[in-house]
Amino acid sequence: MSKALIIDDEQQMRRLLRMVLESRGYEVCEAADGQLGLQEAAFHRPDVVLLDLGLPGLNGIEVLKRLREWSDVPVLILSVRDQEAIKVEALENGADDYVTKPFGTAELLARLTVIQRRRFTRQSAEIVVGALKLDLLHHEASLDEVPLKLTPTEFALLKVLAEHAGRIVTQNQIIKQVWAGQTSDPSEGLRVHINHLRKKLGETGPRIVNEPGIGYRLEEA
Amino acid sequence: MSAAQRTSVQSSPPPLSLAEVGQYSWGLTLVFVLASTCWVLLSYTGDTFAALVFLMAIVLAGTRWNRGPVLLMAVVSALVWNYFFIPPQYTLHIEKPQDVVMFSLFFIVALSMGHLITQLRAREAALAQHHQEREHLLAEKHRAELLAESERLHHTLLDSVAHELKTPIAIIRTALDGLGQGNPYAQEIETANRRLQRIVESFLEMTRVESDALEPKPDWCEIGDVLHAATKPIQQELAGHTLLITGTKEMPLLRFDSRLLAQVLGNVLHNATRYAPPGSDIEIQAALVDGMLELRVRDHGPGLPLGAEEQLFDKFYRAPDSPTGGTGLGLAIARGLMRAMKGDIEAYTHPEGGAEFMLHLPVKTRSAA
């Protein structure tokens, strides 16, 4: 059974989330502020954390930074703030994904499942996303068993997206991994390569979805 | 006082002002009056008294008047003293050596008194001005700090109001999801909650647009991504319509704030779904004209009320006979956002019927690659 920690200052929200998660078989613990949240995380060792960004006192970003000092537990950000900057800040400080309140329960559960899955896929030299298969050893990709012709940059880009399949990756995170050390602004090049990749993945492959101001998400078709 | 400041005080006297002409005349009059008085009293007081009276007058004048009149007074009173008071009278000739010394001393003292005092005043004035400038600067700085603080407060307030308003809506949403789809009452609550959410978001966005808290963040974008982001939140409303999209496939990469444009497009499309008959097409046409991105959104509804092409974008404007449930903010926000991006939005009735919205936005196109 997965253990989930809810850190949110709204009691009603915590209660509802507890009901939703318990009905899906999660064991749930909760905390009303950041400090308590960190204590609970250390004490209960949850499998996933749902973290509200608008916490009183120690704010969500700060909680995330301190948590990341000793734990790589998957973290899902819950936030009513729809400003992009704060989401990007959270994601680049180690959050795995976010949902914006008000969110649908189905969306929340799907995100939780995806961010918990990431631990298991890391071990293998092969990444599978729907019909897409990436062979990291031989730098080869195939779609429905048909080899895809990719340039080294496209492969690196697709690899980053596929490693995070279903999860948002910020533009900076992609650039850091694919264009490391390049001084000129690669955001234009990123768009160009995304375009090429979309064409090569076609209708049957996973879709590369853009979230304006944040980044990209690879979604199974 | 620095050398530069001193020369600036002394150099290039401006043409005589009326006040200065007055000072010159008063100076000469004063010398005349004092000379006459001393002349009358000469037999009682002797000529040294007259010299002291003149000196006093010069010092007093120096505390109030400019340098020119004071120096003139000094020279004139020295000559008058010499001519009328120092024996032999009525000549500028001085007989006794001690009188020559007296006259020279008087002349020097009068001149330097006048000079020193006026210079002191100029220095004081410069100091006062300097002080004033500093106060002004400090006041400016204080004002800027206050402004920044109030802006920060405004943001914090906006954030916390947003939090307070959206949290209950989020709780209702989650609770309704828990209730499940079957209950028709729950469905009504959900519809109302969605409407409430849109109203709250419109008000918050309008506040942001009006408070200039918006800073467009241009980046390279794919127009298709903008369309996707614009239509996703209103899928439910768009479900009854067919979107016909042209011109986006061949569009190169463009540089603008895609999030803001997506929101504008979302608002315009949402507006179209409210007026267009169910099942009708909504056309989106994209074109690049002289560095401007042009997006046309046309519906097949009743078109715009006559003469309302501009009013449409006013805050809280509701077209006559418009369906209930709107805030009258969507298009005002759209215009605010477009203008924040140095673009604009216009509306008119299409010659063949239906309303057409025209968005134009200055964009950078890709460097040849």
Interface residues (C-beta under 8 A of the other chain):
Chain A: E10 Q12 M13 L16 L17 M19 V20 S23 G54 V80 R81 D82 E84 K101 P102 F103 G104 T105 A106 Q171 S187 E188 L190 R191 V192 I194 N195 V209 N210 E211 P212 G213
Chain B: D159 A162 H163 K166 T167 I169 A170 I171 I172 R173 T174 A175 D177 G178 N193 Q197 E201 K217 D219 W220 C221 E222 D225 V226 H228 A229 L253 D257 S258 R259 A262 R366 S367 A369
